């Protein structure tokens, strides 16, 4: 029993089922109560509901030692302050049998905004349905802290019954957080500004929301930061300009933004700026060789890569060296692509879906391609069942306790 509870790999079994097993085993014979402490120390109380924890604390069938009561109180407090949970992670709130899945969040498919959040396993090429968004959105941002997914801002339909990506959309400041332990969404404090086509990143468990387009089409120079421990947004150092459609990445706790369009300008820019939260100042760095808008950046080891944006005449990508403040052109893609999802898995940067130009028209791309950052080469990974575009991607650790592998080996035949 002890070896079972100490195992990280217990497929298809919830923590509630393990707790029920422990209680029944202990109650079967009084002499087994001698093992209660070591058994309970290996139950992951953070994965149990608040109701279950309180019931366990007050029950009398199985005596609890002071150390076990202390663990229960810690878990009860964990649930009592939900906004702090991402920074309170330990083994008692870590999913068993977890595996990294790429989540496809928001955007559109077949001309309609997507509600379903799908998970993709890049190693087995399996798919699974993970959850549904609380609101359909595009031009949003996502990030992960403590294995919680945050979905920030973006554009949502004014008429919730209209699912078309061409419907009248309005920027929002709403922020939702998804907990894969309980498959639950929670609305946290909204941003101070409504934002779409902005960038966000995480530094020391703080979320930075940068620039973007606001309500009634104004462009922001404002930057705000979310404190997870306090569930509050506060103003940070403003950009020296108003901008939207820029990309951002983090290297050694320093934020880098590139490209975008400045307020009042028609053309994209090549500019790159960095921000060190400890210094509190934006600094201009070496410019990219290509002006970009609606592009994406990714940090791999000690390099920052920039990938394709909208309306780029070529398919070139480039790499930035933060130590030497220098850009290098890399192997171009064999086709153009924009409005794709991007995520880094080990040393490979994956681009999922998006659109491309074909015969002067925007055409959906149905594949996932990978860029090997060590060898500067591209390969096609697999095809998508749906032509996703405008999506955001992040890696989240998911358990298989509620997964039906046969059902989700391939994506669902319908998506909403």
N, C-alpha and C positions, 0 to 999 in steps of 0.2 A: 504493500500500500504506500509506503514512504517513497519508494522508487518511482511509483506511478505519479505521485504528486510533485516530485522533483523534476519530472520530465518536461522538456520544452515542447515535445512533439506528442501530443495526444489528439489525433485527428478526429474531427466531427463531434467533439465533446465540449459542452459549455462548462464554465466554472461553477454554475449553479448545480449542474449534474454531479460534478466532483464533490461539492459541499454536501449534497444529499447522500452521496455514497459514503463519505466520511462519517456523517452523523449516524447512518444506519449501521455501519461497521462498529462504531464505538458503543452504540446502544445494544448491540447483539449480546454482548457479554461484559459484565462489570470489570473484569480484569483488563480489558482492552483500554479502559480509561487512562491507564498509565502511559499510553502512547498519544494521548490527546494533544499535548503541547507540541510535539514534533510534527504531528499531522497538520494541525491548524497553522503552524508556522509556514507551511508550504501551500496553503490555500491563498489564492490571489484575491484578497478581499476587495481591492479596487475594481474588480470586474463583476462584483455583485451589486445588486440594486440597494438603494438606501433602505427600502422596506425590509429586505432580507437581512441586512446588517443589524438593524434595530431588533428584529425578531430573534436573531441569533444571540444578541447581547443580553436579552431579557429572558431567554429560555432557561429552564432548570434541569432538563434531562441530561445534559452533558456539562459538567462543571468546567468553568473557564479559569485559567490561571491569570494572575495580574498582567503578565506579558502578552497573553492573547487578548485580553480586554484592551490593552494599550493599542494593539494592532487594529482592533475593531474601531476604537475611538478615532484613530488616525484615518481609517477608511471612511468613517462617517463624516469627519471634517472635510475630507477630500470631496465628497459629494455635496457638502453644505456650501462650498465656495466654488461653483462650477467654472467661473471665468478664470480661476487660477490653475485649473487642472493641467493645462499644457506644461506648466513649469514645475509641477509636483510629481512628475513621473518617476516611478521606481519599479522594481520587479513585481510589486503587488498590483500594478495597473497595466502591466505589459501582457499583451495577448499571447497565448500559447499557439504553437504551430503556425506562427505568422510568417507571411511572405510578402515581398514587395510587389505591388501591383501599380501599373500606370493608370491613373484616373483621367478620363476624358470628361471635361467639365464645361457645360454651357456651349454657346455658339449655335450653329444651325446645321441642318441636314435636309436635303431635298427642298430647300427654300423655306423651311419652318424652324423656329427656335426649338432647341432640344431641352427636354425636361430630365430625361434619364441620364444618370451618371454611370458610365461603363468602366469596367476595369479590364486591363490587358496585361497578360503575363508575357513579357518579351522572350522568355526562354522556352516556354512550351507553346506559345502562340494561342493560348486559351483566353477566352473572354468570360466575363461574368457581369451580371447586373448588380450594382452596388447599392444605389439609392436613387431618389428623385430630388431634384433641386426644389427649394422652397419657392423660387421664382425663376422664370426663364430669363436668360440674360446673354448679352454679347458685349464686346469691348470692355470686359471686366478683368479682374486680376484674381489670382489664387496664390496661396502660400501655405506652408506646413510648419507648425510648431508643436513639438512633443507628440507627433503622430496624430494631430488634429488638423483637418483641412479647413482653411478659411477662404471664403468667397466674398470678394469685396467689389462694391460699386458696379459700374457698367451701365448698360442701357436695357431697360425693360419696357414691355408694351404698356401704353396708357390704358388700352382696353385689354384686360386679362384674357378675354375670350378669343382675341386675335393672335394666332400663333405665328403669323408670317414674319419673316425677318425683314420684310419691306413695310411692315406696319409702322404706325407712328410710335417711335420709341423715345423715351425720356431718360436722362441720367438719374442715377440714384446714389445715395450715400449709405445704403443698407449693407450690413455685414452679417453673414451667417457663418457658423462653425459646425463642422460635422465630426462626430465622435464615432470611429469605427468599432469601438468596444461594445457600444449599445445600439449602433446604427441609428443615432439620433442627431437631429439638427437643433441648434440653439442660436437665437438671434442675440448677438452681442451689441455693444454700443456702436451706433452709427458714426461714420466719419463726419467731420465738421463741414466738409464740402461735398456736394454731389460731383462725382467724377466718372468719366468714361475716357477711353483711349489714354489712360494714364499708366504709370508703372508702379510696381510695389516690390519690396524686398524685405528680408528679415535680417536684423543685426542684433545679436545678443538677446534673442527672444522678444524684440520689439519690431513691430511692423511699420515700415515707412511707406506712405502713399505720396506720390510725387507728380505734380503737374496734372495735365489732362484737360479734358473739355468738360465744362459745367453745364448747368441748366441755362436755357436760352442762348446757348452757343458761346459763352465767354470762355477764354483760355486761361488756365490757372498758372500762376508762378508759385503758389503755396505748396508747402510740404507739411504733412502732419504725421505724427508718430503714435502708435497704439501701444499702451502699456498693458500687457496681459494681466499682470498682478493686480492692477487697479480697474481694469475694464474701462479705460478712459483714453480719449484722443487729446493730444495737445499740439500746439503749433511748433514746428521746427524752423530752422533757418530757411528762408525763402530762396528760390532760385533767382539769379540775376536777370531773368527773362521769363516771359510766359510761353509755355510750350505744351504740345500734345503729340501723341504718336511716337514718343521716344521709347527706347529700351533701357533696361538697367540690369546690373549684375553686382555681386558682392565678392570682393577678394580681400582676405585678411581684415575683415570688419570695416572696410572702406567701400562706399557705394560709388559705382560708376554709372553714368547715364550717357547715352549717345544718340545722335540723330534727332528725328522728330521735325516738326514744323513750328517755327516761332510765330507768335501772334502777328498777324498782318502780312505774313510772307506766304507766297504761293509755293515756292520750292522747298524741298527738304534740305536739311543742313547736315554737315559732317562733324559738327562740334562734339567734343567729349568733355565732360566735367566729372570731378570726383568730390566726394564729401566724406570727411572723417568726423563721426559724431562727437569724438573727444575734442576736436578743434573747433567744430561748429562753423566752418566756412566752406563754400563751394570754390573749387579751384579748376581752372581751365587746363586741360591736358592736350596731348598731341591729337590732332583731328584724324578721323578716318579718311581713307582715300576715296571713299564712295559716300555720297549723300544718301541717307536712308530714312524711311518713314514706315511705321507699322512693322518694323523688323523685330528681331529678338536677339538677346545675348545669353551666353552661357559660360560659366566658369568651370574649367577642368584643370585640376592641379593649380599651377601658377600662371595660367593663361586665360584670357577672356576672348571668346569667339563671338563674332557678329555674323548673323545669318540674314537671309533675304528679307526685304520689305516689299511694300507695294510700289508698283510703277518703276521698278528697277530695270534698266535696259539690258543688263547682263546678269549672270548667275554667280558672281564672284562672292566669296566670303573672305574674311580676314581675321587675323589674330593679334591681340594686344598683349604686350609685355608690360605689366604694371611697374616692374622694377626699373626698366630702362625707358619707359614712356615711349614705346615704339610699336608701330603697326607693321604686319607682314601679310601680303596677299597669299592666299592658299588655293588649293585645287577647286575650281568652280564646280557647281552642280551641273549635271547633264540636262537639267530643265529648270525653268523658273518656278517659283512657288511663293505664295503669301497667304496670310490668314491661317496659318497652320498652328498646331500645338507643338510645343518643344519641351523636352525633358532630358536630363542626363542620367544615364545608367552606367555605372563604373566609368570607363573612359570613352564611352560612345554617346554622342548627341543624337537623339531620335527626333525626327520631324514627322508629325502625324497629320495626314489629310491636308486641307487647305485648298487653294485655288491656283490656277495657272492661266496664262494667256495663250489662246489658240485661235487663229484666224480672227484676231482683234476682238475676241470675246473672252469673258471669264468662264473658265471650265473647271469643275471640281476635280480634285485629284483623289484617287481611291487607295492610295498606298501609304506605307510607313517606310521611310528610308533612314539609314543610320550613317553617321559620320564618325569614322575612327580617328580620333584626335591625335593618337600616337603616330599613325602611319599616313595621315592626310589622304584618306580614301573614302569613297562612298559605296554603300551597298543597299539593295532593296531588301527589306525585312519580310514584309508580307502585305497583303491587301486588306483594306477596310471593307466591311459589309455595307457601310453607309458613307456618303460623301461629306464627311464632317468638315466644317470650316469655321473660323472665328472661335475655336475652342481654346481652352487652357488646360495644361497637363501638369500633374505633380505625382510623385511616388508616395503611396501610403501603404503602411504595413497592415494587411488584412488577415484575419483568421479564416480557416475553412470550416468553422463550426456550423455556419449557416449557408454553406455553398453546396449547390447541386452540380457536380462536375459534368454529368451527362447533359444536363439542361443548358449549361453555359459554356460548353466547349466551343461553340460558335455564338456570335452575337445573335440576339433575338431577331426574329424575322420582321418585327415592327419596332419602331422607336418613336417616342413622343416627346 
